[in-house]
């Protein structure tokens, strides 16, 4: 078959799709990603995290069903989080779909296209990111039980991937040309507790740093409660670890954090940030905040704005609270904040962060930075510093006259101009 796998949602979903594509290829099929042009069969890997993501997934399913009606494709299969959570409802509403599969139904899924599961292939994938960087998912599921989050209902309890398996996977990726590993999980700082009885993230990062060919390792989804303090020293001392930490904080108000069941209060968050910045002065902190959660009155939101102004995060994103059935928040707290008020709060935080980002970027003018070149667009190269993760963070734009640049290679640039979320550079040289 000619099979296309379409991925919606997060980096964890992307890794699942890449693994599925390898299994499909092993079954003898021709496989493409996010391109159903020549496909006769389409698997859509869906997201079911928040309302907007669910709406996007449903819209994509409906468009593929319509393509099937026209005869453009023969079969449509829905997999992933949305299918795991709402299979019965989807089957009733969309009988034209040929099958629905949950997040762990690999054998059943492969059987419908004449394939069998090959567990040894889980350390191998058909990479869909540019050749020089790849996501490395170190665990599945989550034990945290945050009030607003449906992930434990969808993905189950936390399950660490064995240490040696991850090192093998990283070695295979590096041998294929990967220079940057993007570490991901629902909660990376919990890694190892279920398998080894203790947190082993720092040891894992140290081991991954010895993989030949890997030059950058970037950590995402670090949970602030019970943060492993040995990780701070590793971020400071390990030259392979990017001076970058993605640490979703969600809020600063003690009342809201308690309602969210985050297991940490505002004073502990401030202390952790202070400790990180004291130990690693040039670290770029990326965080995610949520506005409109039950309990966030005007006073709590004002406290959140003051916190953003005080901490001046180098990178920041915002979610609007979405009530998800089955979660603790949906069962215990009425969602009384109007959508337009959530939007107003979202825009207020992002306007403040835009100014902070502009200030941060302006301070980089004149500095010479090491960047990794991601792509070529028109007459310019687009790259990233160690302070930036793909797709969500800043980019460095380099005129193509800087002929020493090469896709997938590191080079040094002098920053010549700065915008809110982009930098401009020149005088590149390969390093």
C-alpha positions as CSV (number, residue, x, y, z in Angstrom):
1,X,0.0,0.0,0.0
2,X,0.9,3.7,-0.3
3,X,0.3,4.8,3.3
4,X,0.5,8.4,4.6
5,X,0.8,9.0,8.4
6,X,-0.5,12.4,9.4
7,X,0.5,13.7,12.9
8,X,-1.3,16.2,15.0
9,X,-0.4,17.4,18.5
10,X,2.8,17.2,20.4
11,X,6.4,15.9,20.0
12,X,5.4,12.6,21.8
13,X,2.9,12.0,19.1
14,X,5.5,12.7,16.4
15,X,7.8,10.0,17.9
16,X,4.9,7.5,17.9
17,X,4.2,8.3,14.2
18,X,7.9,7.8,13.3
19,X,7.9,4.4,15.0
20,X,4.7,3.4,13.3
21,X,6.1,4.4,9.9
22,X,9.1,2.2,10.5
23,X,6.8,-0.7,11.3
24,X,4.7,-0.1,8.2
25,X,7.8,0.1,6.1
26,X,9.0,-3.3,7.5
27,X,5.6,-4.7,6.5
28,X,6.5,-3.8,2.9
29,X,4.5,-0.6,2.5
30,X,5.5,2.7,0.9
31,X,5.2,5.4,3.7
32,X,5.0,9.2,3.6
33,X,4.4,11.7,6.4
34,X,1.8,14.5,6.3
35,X,1.2,14.1,2.6
36,X,-1.8,12.1,1.4
37,X,-1.4,13.2,-2.2
38,X,-0.5,9.7,-3.5
39,X,-1.7,7.6,-0.6
40,X,-4.5,5.0,-0.8
41,X,-4.5,4.6,3.0
42,X,-4.1,7.3,5.6
43,X,-3.5,7.0,9.4
44,X,-4.2,10.1,11.3
45,X,-2.4,10.3,14.7
46,X,-4.7,12.6,16.7
47,X,-4.4,14.8,19.7
48,X,-7.1,15.0,22.5
49,X,-5.4,17.2,25.1
50,X,-7.5,20.4,25.0
51,X,-10.6,21.5,23.1
52,X,-8.8,23.3,20.3
53,X,-6.6,20.2,19.6
54,X,-9.7,18.0,19.5
55,X,-11.4,20.3,17.1
56,X,-8.3,20.3,14.8
57,X,-8.2,16.5,14.9
58,X,-11.9,16.2,14.1
59,X,-11.6,18.6,11.2
60,X,-8.8,16.6,9.8
61,X,-10.7,13.4,10.1
62,X,-13.7,14.9,8.3
63,X,-11.5,16.2,5.5
64,X,-10.1,12.7,5.0
65,X,-13.5,11.1,5.1
66,X,-14.6,13.5,2.4
67,X,-11.5,12.6,0.3
68,X,-12.5,8.9,0.8
69,X,-16.0,9.7,-0.5
70,X,-14.5,11.4,-3.6
71,X,-12.4,8.3,-4.2
72,X,-9.1,10.1,-3.6
73,X,-8.1,7.6,-0.9
74,X,-9.4,4.2,-0.1
75,X,-9.0,3.8,3.7
76,X,-8.9,6.1,6.7
77,X,-7.7,5.0,10.1
78,X,-7.8,7.1,13.3
79,X,-5.2,6.5,16.0
80,X,-3.8,8.2,19.0
81,X,-5.1,10.2,21.9
82,X,-8.5,11.3,20.5
83,X,-9.3,7.7,19.4
84,X,-8.1,6.3,22.8
85,X,-10.4,8.6,24.7
86,X,-13.5,8.9,22.5
87,X,-13.5,5.8,20.4
88,X,-17.2,4.8,20.9
89,X,-18.5,8.3,20.2
90,X,-16.3,8.6,17.1
91,X,-17.4,5.3,15.8
92,X,-21.0,6.4,16.1
93,X,-20.4,9.8,14.5
94,X,-18.0,8.7,11.8
95,X,-18.9,5.3,10.5
96,X,-17.0,6.1,7.2
97,X,-13.7,5.7,9.1
98,X,-12.3,2.2,8.6
99,X,-10.9,1.8,12.1
100,X,-10.1,3.4,15.4
101,X,-7.1,2.5,17.5
102,X,-5.8,3.6,20.9
103,X,-2.3,4.7,21.8
104,X,-1.0,1.2,22.5
105,X,-2.8,-1.0,20.0
106,X,0.2,-1.6,17.8
107,X,-0.4,-5.3,16.9
108,X,-4.1,-4.7,16.0
109,X,-3.2,-1.6,14.0
110,X,-0.6,-3.3,11.9
111,X,-2.8,-6.3,11.3
112,X,-5.3,-4.3,9.3
113,X,-2.6,-3.6,6.7
114,X,-1.1,-7.1,6.7
115,X,1.8,-6.4,9.0
116,X,3.1,-7.8,12.3
117,X,4.7,-6.0,15.2
118,X,8.5,-6.1,15.4
119,X,9.4,-4.9,18.9
120,X,13.2,-4.6,18.1
121,X,12.3,-1.9,15.6
122,X,11.1,0.5,18.4
123,X,14.6,1.9,18.7
124,X,14.4,2.7,15.0
125,X,12.2,5.2,13.2
126,X,11.5,6.9,9.9
127,X,12.6,10.4,10.9
128,X,10.3,13.2,9.9
129,X,12.2,16.1,11.4
130,X,15.2,17.5,9.5
131,X,18.0,15.0,9.6
132,X,20.1,16.9,12.1
133,X,17.7,16.9,15.0
134,X,15.3,14.4,16.5
135,X,13.0,14.0,19.5
136,X,13.9,11.3,22.0
137,X,10.9,10.2,24.1
138,X,12.2,8.8,27.4
139,X,8.9,7.8,29.0
140,X,5.2,7.4,28.5
141,X,2.2,8.4,30.6
142,X,2.2,10.6,33.8
143,X,1.6,10.1,37.5
144,X,1.1,13.7,38.5
145,X,-2.7,14.1,38.3
146,X,-2.8,17.8,37.6
147,X,-6.4,18.9,38.0
148,X,-6.9,20.2,34.4
149,X,-5.0,17.4,32.6
150,X,-6.5,14.4,30.8
151,X,-3.1,12.8,29.9
152,X,-3.2,10.1,32.6
153,X,-6.7,9.2,31.5
154,X,-5.4,8.8,27.9
155,X,-1.8,7.6,28.3
156,X,-1.9,5.9,31.7
157,X,0.7,5.9,34.5
158,X,4.3,6.8,34.1
159,X,6.5,4.2,32.3
160,X,10.2,5.0,31.8
161,X,11.9,3.6,28.8
162,X,14.9,1.5,29.9
163,X,18.2,3.3,30.1
164,X,20.1,1.2,27.6
165,X,17.3,1.2,25.1
166,X,17.4,5.0,25.0
167,X,21.2,5.0,24.5
168,X,20.9,2.5,21.6
169,X,18.2,4.7,20.0
170,X,20.3,7.8,20.4
171,X,23.3,6.0,18.9
172,X,21.2,5.0,15.9
173,X,19.9,8.6,15.5
174,X,23.4,10.0,15.7
175,X,24.7,7.6,13.1
176,X,22.1,8.8,10.7
177,X,23.2,12.4,11.1
178,X,21.4,13.7,14.2
179,X,23.4,16.4,16.1
180,X,20.7,17.6,18.5
181,X,18.6,15.4,20.7
182,X,15.3,16.9,22.0
183,X,14.4,15.1,25.2
184,X,10.7,14.8,25.8
185,X,8.1,13.0,27.9
186,X,5.0,14.1,29.8
187,X,7.4,14.7,32.8
188,X,11.1,14.3,32.1
189,X,12.3,14.9,35.7
190,X,10.4,11.8,37.0
191,X,12.4,9.6,34.7
192,X,13.6,6.3,36.3
193,X,11.5,6.3,39.4
194,X,9.2,3.4,38.2
195,X,12.1,1.3,36.8
196,X,15.0,2.0,39.2
197,X,13.3,3.3,42.3
198,X,15.0,6.7,41.9
199,X,15.3,9.6,39.5
200,X,17.9,8.9,36.8
201,X,17.4,11.8,34.4
202,X,20.8,13.3,35.2
203,X,22.6,10.0,34.7
204,X,20.7,9.4,31.4
205,X,21.7,12.9,30.1
206,X,25.3,12.2,31.0
207,X,25.2,8.9,29.2
208,X,23.6,10.4,26.1
209,X,26.4,13.0,26.1
210,X,28.9,10.3,25.3
211,X,27.1,9.3,22.1
212,X,29.5,10.2,19.2
213,X,27.9,12.8,16.9
214,X,25.5,14.3,19.4
215,X,26.5,17.9,20.1
216,X,23.4,19.4,21.6
217,X,21.0,17.9,24.1
218,X,17.9,19.9,24.9
219,X,15.6,19.2,27.8
220,X,11.8,19.7,27.7
221,X,8.8,19.2,30.0
222,X,10.7,19.4,33.3
223,X,8.3,19.3,36.2
224,X,9.0,21.9,39.0
225,X,7.8,19.8,42.0
226,X,10.5,17.7,43.5
227,X,12.9,19.0,40.9
228,X,16.1,16.9,40.9
229,X,18.8,19.3,42.2
230,X,21.7,17.2,40.6
231,X,20.2,18.3,37.3
232,X,21.1,21.9,38.0
233,X,24.8,21.0,38.3
234,X,24.6,19.0,35.1
235,X,23.1,21.9,33.2
236,X,26.0,24.0,34.4
237,X,28.8,21.6,33.8
238,X,27.9,19.4,30.8
239,X,28.9,21.2,27.6
240,X,26.6,19.0,25.5
241,X,23.5,20.2,27.5
242,X,22.0,23.3,26.0
243,X,21.8,26.2,28.5
244,X,18.0,25.9,28.0
245,X,15.3,24.4,30.2
246,X,11.6,24.0,29.3
247,X,9.8,23.9,32.7
248,X,6.0,24.4,32.5
249,X,5.0,26.3,35.7
250,X,1.4,27.1,34.8
251,X,0.8,29.7,37.6
252,X,2.3,31.5,40.6
253,X,-0.8,32.1,42.8
254,X,-0.8,29.6,45.7
255,X,-4.6,29.3,45.4
256,X,-4.6,28.6,41.7
257,X,-1.6,26.2,42.1
258,X,-3.5,24.3,44.8
259,X,-6.6,24.1,42.6
260,X,-4.4,22.8,39.8
261,X,-2.9,20.2,42.1
262,X,0.6,21.0,41.0
263,X,2.3,19.9,44.2
264,X,4.3,23.2,44.5
265,X,3.6,26.7,45.8
266,X,4.7,30.1,44.5
267,X,7.6,30.4,47.0
268,X,9.0,27.1,45.9
269,X,8.8,28.1,42.2
270,X,10.6,31.4,42.9
271,X,13.3,29.6,44.9
272,X,13.8,27.1,42.1
273,X,14.1,29.7,39.4
274,X,16.6,31.7,41.6
275,X,18.7,28.6,42.1
276,X,18.7,27.7,38.4
277,X,19.8,31.2,37.4
278,X,22.4,31.5,40.1
279,X,24.0,28.2,39.0
280,X,23.6,28.7,35.2
281,X,23.6,32.5,34.7
282,X,23.2,32.3,30.9
283,X,20.3,29.8,31.0
284,X,17.3,30.4,28.8
285,X,14.1,29.4,30.7
286,X,11.0,28.5,28.7
287,X,7.8,28.1,30.6
288,X,4.1,27.6,29.9
289,X,1.4,29.4,31.8
290,X,-2.4,28.8,32.0
291,X,-5.0,31.5,32.3
292,X,-8.6,31.1,33.2
293,X,-8.2,28.1,35.5
294,X,-10.9,27.8,38.2
295,X,-9.8,30.0,41.1
296,X,-8.0,32.6,39.0
297,X,-9.8,35.7,40.0
298,X,-8.6,39.2,39.1
299,X,-6.2,39.3,42.0
300,X,-4.6,35.9,41.0
301,X,-4.2,37.0,37.4
302,X,-2.6,40.3,38.5
303,X,-0.2,38.2,40.6
304,X,0.6,36.2,37.5
305,X,1.3,39.3,35.4
306,X,3.6,40.6,38.2
307,X,5.4,37.3,38.2
308,X,6.0,37.4,34.4
309,X,7.4,40.9,34.8
310,X,9.6,39.9,37.7
311,X,11.0,36.7,36.3
312,X,11.4,37.9,32.7
313,X,11.4,34.4,31.1
314,X,13.4,34.2,27.9
315,X,10.7,32.1,26.4
316,X,7.0,31.8,27.4
317,X,3.8,30.3,26.0
318,X,0.2,30.6,27.3
319,X,-2.8,28.2,27.3
320,X,-6.4,29.1,28.0
321,X,-8.0,26.7,30.4
322,X,-10.2,24.1,28.7
323,X,-12.5,22.0,30.8
324,X,-11.8,18.4,30.0
325,X,-14.4,15.8,31.1
326,X,-13.2,13.3,33.6
327,X,-10.4,15.5,35.0
328,X,-10.3,16.6,38.7
329,X,-11.0,20.2,37.7
330,X,-14.1,19.3,35.7
331,X,-15.5,17.2,38.6
332,X,-14.8,19.7,41.3
333,X,-14.7,23.3,39.9
334,X,-17.2,25.0,37.7
335,X,-15.7,26.6,34.6
336,X,-17.2,30.1,35.3
337,X,-14.6,32.4,33.6
338,X,-16.0,33.4,30.2
339,X,-14.0,32.6,27.0
340,X,-13.6,36.3,26.1
341,X,-12.1,37.0,29.5
342,X,-9.7,34.0,29.1
343,X,-8.7,35.5,25.7
344,X,-8.2,38.9,27.3
345,X,-5.9,37.4,29.9
346,X,-4.0,35.4,27.3
347,X,-3.4,38.5,25.2
348,X,-2.3,40.5,28.2
349,X,0.4,37.9,29.1
350,X,1.6,37.6,25.6
351,X,1.8,41.4,25.1
352,X,4.0,41.6,28.2
353,X,6.1,38.7,27.1
354,X,6.5,40.2,23.6
355,X,8.2,43.2,25.2
356,X,10.4,41.1,27.4
357,X,11.4,39.0,24.4
358,X,12.3,42.1,22.5
359,X,14.5,43.3,25.4
360,X,16.2,40.0,25.6
361,X,16.9,39.8,21.9
362,X,18.1,43.4,21.7
363,X,20.8,42.6,24.3
364,X,22.2,40.0,21.9
365,X,23.0,42.5,19.1
366,X,26.7,42.5,18.5
367,X,27.3,39.1,20.2
368,X,28.7,36.2,18.3
369,X,26.7,33.1,18.7
370,X,26.9,29.5,17.7
371,X,23.8,28.4,15.7
372,X,22.5,25.3,14.1
373,X,21.2,25.8,10.5
374,X,17.7,24.3,10.1
375,X,16.7,25.2,6.6
376,X,17.1,27.4,3.6
377,X,14.3,29.8,2.6
378,X,14.5,31.9,-0.5
379,X,17.7,34.0,-0.1
380,X,18.4,33.2,3.5
381,X,19.3,30.5,6.0
382,X,17.2,30.0,9.1
383,X,19.0,28.8,12.2
384,X,18.7,28.5,16.0
385,X,20.9,29.2,19.0
386,X,21.2,26.8,21.9
387,X,18.6,29.0,23.6
388,X,15.9,28.0,21.1
389,X,13.9,24.8,20.4
390,X,12.5,24.1,17.0
391,X,9.1,25.5,16.0
392,X,8.3,27.2,19.3
393,X,11.2,29.5,19.9
394,X,13.2,32.3,18.2
395,X,15.1,31.8,14.9
396,X,18.2,33.4,13.5
397,X,18.0,34.7,9.9
398,X,21.2,34.7,7.9
399,X,21.6,36.2,4.4
400,X,22.5,33.5,1.9
401,X,25.6,35.6,1.0
402,X,27.1,34.0,4.1
403,X,28.2,31.1,1.9
404,X,29.9,29.2,4.7
405,X,26.5,28.1,6.1
406,X,25.4,24.6,5.4
407,X,22.1,22.9,6.3
408,X,22.3,20.8,9.4
409,X,25.7,22.3,10.4
410,X,26.9,24.6,13.1
411,X,28.2,28.0,12.3
412,X,28.9,31.2,14.2
413,X,27.1,34.4,13.4
414,X,27.3,38.0,14.7
415,X,23.8,39.2,15.6
416,X,23.1,42.4,13.7
417,X,19.4,43.1,14.5
418,X,16.7,41.9,16.7
419,X,12.9,41.6,16.6
420,X,10.5,40.3,19.2
421,X,10.9,36.6,18.2
422,X,13.6,36.7,15.5
423,X,17.3,37.6,15.3
424,X,19.3,38.6,12.2
425,X,23.0,37.6,11.8
426,X,25.9,37.8,9.4
427,X,29.5,36.7,8.9
428,X,28.8,33.0,9.3
429,X,31.7,30.5,9.5
430,X,31.5,26.8,9.9
431,X,32.6,25.5,13.3
